[in-house]
Amino acid sequence: MKSKWYVVASLLIAASMMLSACGGGGGGSAGGPLQSVGDGEGAVSIVAWAGYIERGETDPAFDWVTQFEAETGCMVSVKTAATSDEMVALMNEGGFDLVTASGDASNRLISGGRVQEINIDLIPSYSKIDPRLQNAPWHTVDGKHYGVPYSSGQNVLMYNTDIFAGAAPDSWSVVFEETTLPDGESNKGRIQAYDGPIYVADAALYLMSARPELGITDPYALNREQFNAAIELLRQQRTLINRYWHDAFIQMDDFTNEGVAASGSWPFQANLLKGGGAPIDKVVPKEGATGWADSTMLHVDSAHPNCAYKWMEWSLTPKVQGDLAAWFQNVPVRLEACDGTHALLGADGCANNGLNDFDKIWWWRTPTTDCGDGRMECVPYHEWVTNYVAVIGGR
C-alpha cells in the first residue's frame, strides 16, 4: 500500500481536478459516437482495476486477453489504477482508450467531458446485460450511454470467525462504534476502513438506521447536517483503525498476520482467504452495503476506437464474464455466466459472490449538489475528498 501521505497528496490533487465536475451534463466526441466498427488499429490501452484484465501471467487458467489479440490483432496494454481518483486523473491526462470506471468515477468522467457516448448498436451483446444495469445512472445521462457494464460487486463486512466465535456480526456497528467483541477484547486497533472518500457513504449508510432522526434516505445525497454527522462518525472511527486500506493483498495479510478482526472489504479478499483455509467469512449486514458497478468507458480522444469497440463486445462474452467473476470474485453483468456450466466459476460461484444481494446494495455514484429530488443542497464530492483527507490525517 502507498504511504498515508502519498494517498493524502493524491486525493488533494484529485480534488482540484474535480471541482469542475460536480454537476450534470455529458461529454462525447465532437462528431458523435462511432457509427460502424472497422478494422482494428492494432492496439487498445485500458486503465483498469488490478485483476480486471488478465492474460495468464498471474495464473495460466485466467487469460481473456490472448484470444482477443489473436482474433482481432488488437494488442492490449493495461495501466493499473488503485483508486477511482487515480482513474479520473489518468483519463484527464489522456493517452488511454478505455477505463473500467466505478460509479464514483464514471459520472465525473462524463460531466468532465473525458469520455464519449457509446453507440450500443455496435455492441451486439449489450441486450444480454443484466437489465438492472443496462440503463444505470452511473453510465447513462439523458438517455445516452457513456459506458458498457463490465462488473459489479459489494463492499461486504469481512470478519475473523475465530474472534466472532463463529457467529456473523449483523451490523456495521462493529467497525464504527467501540465495542467488546465476542473474544472478550475491544475492537480498538483491530478494524480497518477503505481509504477512498466514497467511504463517507458507508458511514452515511450506517447512520440511516443508527440515527434515523437525521433523515438520510440516500447515502450519496447528504445535506450539510447529514454530511457533518457522517464525518464525525468517521473521526470517531479513526480512533479504532488499524489501517486505512486499498491494497487487497495487504489487507489479506493484515487479517492473516496482524490480528485484524473486521473491515469493509470485497468478496475477492474474503473468498480467497476462506478458500485458503483462513478463519474468515463475509456478510452483508442488516443495514445493507455499498457496492461498485463498473463500466468500460471510451476516452473522448481515443486513438483506437475500433479496437476499443471490439474489446467492449469481447468483454461481454459469457466466458470472459465467468473468468472475471471467478478471478475477482465479482458478479457477472451477463448472467448467462452464472448458469453453472462455467468451468472456473462453478455452480455456486455467482451466489457466493453476492448475486442474490443486488437489492441490498447502494451502488457507488458521484455525489453532487443536486440531491436528485429537486433540492440543490447536497454536499458535492470535492468536499467529501477534502474532509476525508482531514479524517485520515487526524484533523
Phi and psi in degrees as a GROMACS rama.xvg file:
@    title "Ramachandran Plot"
@    xaxis  label "Phi"
@    yaxis  label "Psi"
@TYPE xy
-65.8782  157.107  LYS-2
-64.7326  158.949  SER-3
-57.1181  -41.7521  LYS-4
-72.6827  -28.7278  TRP-5
-64.2759  -43.6215  TYR-6
-62.3344  -44.5073  VAL-7
-59.6904  -46.8302  VAL-8
-63.3271  -40.7513  ALA-9
-63.2889  -40.2366  SER-10
-67.3166  -37.109  LEU-11
-65.4146  -40.4371  LEU-12
-63.0751  -44.9962  ILE-13
-61.1335  -36.2562  ALA-14
-61.2829  -40.9129  ALA-15
-66.1269  -30.2394  SER-16
-74.4149  -22.5004  MET-17
-90.511  -10.6521  MET-18
-58.3966  -31.7114  LEU-19
-89.4396  3.69008  SER-20
-119.553  33.1503  ALA-21
-100.882  -4.04442  CYS-22
-107.697  -167.714  GLY-23
-82.813  -163.823  GLY-24
122.99  -171.539  GLY-25
-157.891  141.849  GLY-26
-88.7832  -146.693  GLY-27
125.542  153.657  GLY-28
-75.0741  155.145  SER-29
-59.6441  -33.6031  ALA-30
-90.831  6.66841  GLY-31
84.7402  178.951  GLY-32
-69.6931  160.005  PRO-33
-56.5091  140.802  LEU-34
-102.841  -16.2901  GLN-35
-158.211  151.777  SER-36
-99.525  120.654  VAL-37
-104.95  -157.716  GLY-38
-62.7377  144.359  ASP-39
-69.1594  155.833  GLY-40
-87.4245  -1.10917  GLU-41
96.7078  -3.69895  GLY-42
-160.173  156.657  ALA-43
-152.404  132.727  VAL-44
-113.049  136.238  SER-45
-130.48  129.368  ILE-46
-89.5842  124.468  VAL-47
-146.071  157.968  ALA-48
-66.8295  150.516  TRP-49
-56.7472  132.427  ALA-50
88.1182  -2.83886  GLY-51
-83.5131  -25.8203  TYR-52
-128.214  99.3218  ILE-53
-110.397  139.039  GLU-54
-122.692  24.0939  ARG-55
86.3222  3.45164  GLY-56
-74.8057  -33.52  GLU-57
-82.0897  -43.2171  THR-58
-148.567  120.423  ASP-59
-57.0063  -22.2038  PRO-60
-73.3508  -17.0365  ALA-61
-115.563  98.0477  PHE-62
-150.615  103.37  ASP-63
-117.963  23.5845  TRP-64
-107.91  -43.2274  VAL-65
-58.3657  -46.1758  THR-66
-65.3025  -39.9674  GLN-67
-59.3695  -45.659  PHE-68
-62.971  -40.654  GLU-69
-65.8661  -38.8561  ALA-70
-80.2867  -28.2624  GLU-71
-111.376  -20.682  THR-72
75.9044  6.67566  GLY-73
-92.768  109.223  CYS-74
-82.4429  129.508  MET-75
-95.6628  129.041  VAL-76
-120.642  145.604  SER-77
-128.787  133.201  VAL-78
-110.724  115.244  LYS-79
-80.3567  134.524  THR-80
-118.642  142.198  ALA-81
-93.7674  -19.5974  ALA-82
-142.553  162.714  THR-83
-63.1963  -37.4614  SER-84
-63.4336  -36.1818  ASP-85
-66.6714  -37.7525  GLU-86
-61.9611  -44.5663  MET-87
-61.726  -43.7538  VAL-88
-61.6485  -42.6124  ALA-89
-65.7253  -40.7722  LEU-90
-69.9943  -29.9581  MET-91
-66.5108  -36.3704  ASN-92
-68.0583  -35.7945  GLU-93
88.0623  -179.721  GLY-94
93.3825  3.73336  GLY-95
-121.513  156.562  PHE-96
-93.9636  -46.016  ASP-97
-131.432  158.597  LEU-98
-143.303  140.34  VAL-99
-94.4822  83.72  THR-100
-92.7465  134.874  ALA-101
-78.3846  168.196  SER-102
-62.7301  -23.2963  GLY-103
-81.3235  -5.78152  ASP-104
-112.058  -34.6007  ALA-105
-61.1164  -42.4844  SER-106
-65.8585  -34.012  ASN-107
-67.1518  -40.0032  ARG-108
-66.3924  -36.0014  LEU-109
-68.7988  -53.0331  ILE-110
-66.7003  -26.671  SER-111
-84.6609  -0.468856  GLY-112
71.3074  24.2227  GLY-113
-91.1386  -12.9498  ARG-114
-127.939  157.036  VAL-115
-109.324  159.756  GLN-116
-61.5904  142.359  GLU-117
-100.46  132.036  ILE-118
-87.1528  96.4933  ASN-119
-68.9103  -14.6397  ILE-120
-65.2286  -19.7871  ASP-121
-90.4638  3.44937  LEU-122
-121.137  89.0161  ILE-123
-54.8892  -30.0279  PRO-124
-84.3724  0.143679  SER-125
-58.8851  -37.9261  TYR-126
-67.8  -14.0634  SER-127
-87.5017  -6.6469  LYS-128
-68.6263  147.746  ILE-129
-45.8269  119.744  ASP-130
-55.4999  -26.2323  PRO-131
-68.1362  -16.1878  ARG-132
-109.787  -14.1006  LEU-133
-60.8686  -36.7015  GLN-134
-121.486  32.2211  ASN-135
-62.7627  144.887  ALA-136
-68.7299  -13.7199  PRO-137
-82.9087  -5.76861  TRP-138
-136.901  4.84608  HIS-139
-126.122  124.678  THR-140
-132.247  125.771  VAL-141
52.9363  37.9689  ASP-142
79.731  0.546216  GLY-143
-102.5  138.468  LYS-144
-93.6895  129.715  HIS-145
-117.547  10.5494  TYR-146
-164.125  160.811  GLY-147
-115.534  117.841  VAL-148
-51.1214  138.986  PRO-149
-126.956  -36.3111  TYR-150
-163.535  152.782  SER-151
-143.677  153.831  SER-152
-166.252  171.629  GLY-153
-120.098  152.226  GLN-154
-90.1303  87.7552  ASN-155
-78.0387  164.421  VAL-156
-91.1739  109.906  LEU-157
-94.1565  138.606  MET-158
-146.028  157.328  TYR-159
-86.4672  117.243  ASN-160
-68.2087  -27.108  THR-161
-67.3448  -44.8916  ASP-162
-64.5991  -37.1256  ILE-163
-92.7793  13.1325  PHE-164
53.9668  35.4135  ALA-165
79.2544  -3.43527  GLY-166
-104.571  124.277  ALA-167
-66.9456  134.021  ALA-168
-63.816  142.838  PRO-169
-107.052  4.02422  ASP-170
-145.235  151.842  SER-171
-70.3742  -4.63181  TRP-172
-56.7831  -26.9855  SER-173
-67.8821  -16.8938  VAL-174
-109.092  -10.1305  VAL-175
-108.344  -24.979  PHE-176
-118.963  138.422  GLU-177
-66.3803  131.404  GLU-178
-154.516  161.356  THR-179
-89.5383  124.343  THR-180
-82.1556  166.502  LEU-181
-57.8412  -19.0146  PRO-182
-82.7623  3.18103  ASP-183
89.7385  -1.86387  GLY-184
-108.569  155.454  GLU-185
-67.6495  155.009  SER-186
-80.6804  -5.05703  ASN-187
-62.7336  126.946  LYS-188
80.443  5.55361  GLY-189
-126.311  16.2237  ARG-190
-124.143  163.197  ILE-191
-131.413  164.809  GLN-192
-142.008  149.555  ALA-193
-67.6927  140.187  TYR-194
-92.7899  12.9403  ASP-195
-92.3745  145.253  GLY-196
-56.9084  -25.0991  PRO-197
-63.9405  -13.5774  ILE-198
-64.7318  -17.06  TYR-199
-54.7977  -33.9367  VAL-200
-64.7736  -32.859  ALA-201
-64.5221  -40.5  ASP-202
-64.7959  -42.7583  ALA-203
-64.3309  -38.3493  ALA-204
-62.114  -42.4518  LEU-205
-63.1234  -40.7085  TYR-206
-69.361  -21.6719  LEU-207
-54.6596  -38.3106  MET-208
-102.463  -32.2369  SER-209
-72.0363  -32.1805  ALA-210
-135.301  72.897  ARG-211
-61.2485  -21.8929  PRO-212
-64.7619  -16.8992  GLU-213
-71.7746  -21.8878  LEU-214
71.8715  27.4982  GLY-215
-72.7745  124.917  ILE-216
-115.765  -11.462  THR-217
-150.384  117.862  ASP-218
-68.524  -7.84178  PRO-219
-104.271  -2.52141  TYR-220
-124.723  87.2927  ALA-221
-115.261  126.831  LEU-222
-76.0607  179.886  ASN-223
-61.8033  -43.69  ARG-224
-63.185  -43.5911  GLU-225
-65.9776  -42.5342  GLN-226
-62.9508  -45.1998  PHE-227
-61.5632  -36.495  ASN-228
-65.707  -39.9959  ALA-229
-65.0819  -42.4438  ALA-230
-64.8988  -40.3909  ILE-231
-63.3132  -39.2347  GLU-232
-62.2294  -39.2733  LEU-233
-68.9553  -34.2258  LEU-234
-64.9101  -40.7382  ARG-235
-62.1231  -43.1567  GLN-236
-62.7086  -32.8096  GLN-237
-56.2216  -31.3021  ARG-238
-69.7582  -12.1475  THR-239
-101.999  -11.0859  LEU-240
-75.1349  133.146  ILE-241
-84.5906  -43.7597  ASN-242
-161.517  143.424  ARG-243
-87.5298  126.796  TYR-244
-117.785  153.073  TRP-245
-146.962  -10.4605  HIS-246
-89.6155  112.384  ASP-247
-59.8868  -39.3116  ALA-248
-74.7758  -32.9052  PHE-249
-67.8777  -38.767  ILE-250
-62.6257  -41.0216  GLN-251
-60.6977  -40.9304  MET-252
-65.2514  -38.1934  ASP-253
-63.672  -40.213  ASP-254
-68.6858  -31.1387  PHE-255
-80.7712  -39.6616  THR-256
-119.442  -13.5752  ASN-257
-112.569  7.72354  GLU-258
75.4286  19.4352  GLY-259
-67.1926  135.475  VAL-260
-97.3545  -38.3542  ALA-261
-160.258  151.743  ALA-262
-169.659  153.557  SER-263
-62.592  140.562  GLY-264
-156.385  -170.336  SER-265
-114.436  153.625  TRP-266
-53.7049  -29.7558  PRO-267
-51.8546  -54.6617  PHE-268
-66.5922  -47.5745  GLN-269
-62.3854  -45.5188  ALA-270
-68.2269  -38.8712  ASN-271
-65.968  -43.9449  LEU-272
-64.5532  -46.5204  LEU-273
-63.0282  -42.4665  LYS-274
-64.3155  -26.1036  GLY-275
-88.0675  4.82494  GLY-276
95.5182  2.49866  GLY-277
-74.0702  151.615  ALA-278
-77.2582  67.496  PRO-279
-129.789  141.852  ILE-280
-147.38  177.794  ASP-281
-139.158  159.546  LYS-282
-155.509  149.825  VAL-283
-96.6384  109.497  VAL-284
-65.726  175.509  PRO-285
-62.1357  -24.464  LYS-286
-77.5705  -9.48941  GLU-287
91.1811  -162.974  GLY-288
-155.408  160.436  ALA-289
-83.6375  168.687  THR-290
-162.016  170.748  GLY-291
-124  130.675  TRP-292
-121.362  106.825  ALA-293
-94.1926  143.652  ASP-294
-123.97  142.001  SER-295
-84.7721  121.612  THR-296
-121.616  146.196  MET-297
-102.667  123.864  LEU-298
-59.4421  142.73  HIS-299
-60.671  -27.9714  VAL-300
-112.844  33.0564  ASP-301
-55.0228  131.944  SER-302
-86.5454  -11.4337  ALA-303
-134.246  59.4921  HIS-304
-65.5647  -33.0306  PRO-305
-67.4328  -44.9739  ASN-306
-64.4454  -35.4912  CYS-307
-63.6941  -44.1328  ALA-308
-64.8473  -38.2748  TYR-309
-61.5803  -40.0061  LYS-310
-66.7785  -42.5528  TRP-311
-60.6706  -39.4461  MET-312
-67.0927  -45.6361  GLU-313
-58.1782  -38.3445  TRP-314
-64.5718  -16.6586  SER-315
-96.906  -0.883622  LEU-316
-66.2476  144.686  THR-317
-55.5877  -36.5353  PRO-318
-66.9918  -45.5052  LYS-319
-61.9992  -43.9172  VAL-320
-62.1579  -40.0192  GLN-321
-69.7751  -41.4698  GLY-322
-59.8069  -47.3662  ASP-323
-61.0606  -43.9022  LEU-324
-64.507  -38.7226  ALA-325
-69.2753  -36.5478  ALA-326
-77.5398  -48.3313  TRP-327
-95.5279  -5.24645  PHE-328
62.9394  40.0336  GLN-329
-107.44  -177.048  ASN-330
-103.988  127.258  VAL-331
-61.5659  147.832  PRO-332
-84.8162  -16.5104  VAL-333
-108.312  105.233  ARG-334
-71.5912  -9.16541  LEU-335
-57.7312  -27.2629  GLU-336
-67.4287  -12.9331  ALA-337
-96.1621  13.478  CYS-338
-78.4054  1.00496  ASP-339
91.6586  -3.37394  GLY-340
-96.4453  -10.6358  THR-341
-70.6862  126.767  HIS-342
-62.7181  -37.9615  ALA-343
-87.7287  -33.6518  LEU-344
-80.4068  -37.771  LEU-345
76.8757  178.741  GLY-346
-70.6888  -31.9812  ALA-347
-107.507  6.03143  ASP-348
-58.8283  -46.7827  GLY-349
-67.0237  -40.4498  CYS-350
-64.4984  -42.0722  ALA-351
-62.7171  -29.9012  ASN-352
-88.3468  -2.59243  ASN-353
110.274  16.9814  GLY-354
-53.9616  -38.5926  LEU-355
-87.4481  4.64707  ASN-356
-101.713  9.15428  ASP-357
-51.1265  -45.1429  PHE-358
-76.1318  -5.34648  ASP-359
-95.6064  -2.16986  LYS-360
-103.495  135.688  ILE-361
-100.681  106.425  TRP-362
-74.8241  137.65  TRP-363
-51.4299  135.861  TRP-364
-153.282  161.843  ARG-365
-77.5226  120.485  THR-366
-67.9001  139.569  PRO-367
-133.158  174.039  THR-368
-66.3818  -24.9611  THR-369
-76.7572  113.28  ASP-370
-75.6487  -9.76017  CYS-371
89.566  -1.8531  GLY-372
-128.289  22.4787  ASP-373
98.9368  -18.9814  GLY-374
-82.2982  143.799  ARG-375
-119.498  50.0353  MET-376
-126.729  9.52046  GLU-377
-82.501  152.655  CYS-378
-77.81  122.336  VAL-379
-77.4974  166.247  PRO-380
-61.6047  -35.6663  TYR-381
-62.7594  -26.646  HIS-382
-76.74  -30.4567  GLU-383
-59.556  -42.1734  TRP-384
-63.6904  -54.2013  VAL-385
-64.7584  -37.5068  THR-386
-71.725  -37.0731  ASN-387
-71.2285  -34.1445  TYR-388
-58.1264  -43.3654  VAL-389
-63.6749  -41.2909  ALA-390
-60.8424  -49.351  VAL-391
-61.7301  -35.4019  ILE-392
-81.2812  1.71129  GLY-393
81.0462  24.1105  GLY-394
